[in-house]
């Protein structure tokens, strides 16, 4: 008889460097998908454009491999939010459709400002929780209190460079090569320095 407690259904990767977290979580999603594990989720790619202060953001839904442009091009002098809310709604719909396929794991790049406000991908995330799917989600420190209210004790938290990620995946029956996870963490910590 196994008396070990069940691991929390959600692992929050808590971070302060958003660009490093985007790379880490997208690399993690690709390595899990490449390992033949059925995955759904949203990961973000940042593309830097010469003479622009902010990068262009794309997201990919891991199950369908659909890529969407998430930031609006408002010119190099534009200020303020460049998020295309229509594209984010489309990403949420793609994620919801992927959840219907019964993935083994869900990966979300960010519990961002919109999710903290009750919008964005929050409903799709709640659906994954209701379906009992293991979830890895990036959570910036600035949103940690809203995250904790949302997660209601269902999440474990660890820093981006923690070995806990591999252990958590194994506890959920997801046999992802420790070296592959370590490679993701090392590559991203090297890019942070």
Secondary structure, 3 states (H helix, E strand, C coil): CCCCCCCCCEEEEEECCHHHHHHHHHHHHHHHHHCCCCEEEEEEEEECCCCCCCCEEEEEECCCCEEEECECCCCCCCCCCCECHHHHHHHHHHHHHHHCCCCCEEEECCCCHHHHCCCCCHHHHHHHHHCCCEEEEEEEHHHHHHHHHHHCCCEEEEECCCCHHHHHHHHCCCCCCHHHHHHHHHHHHHHHC
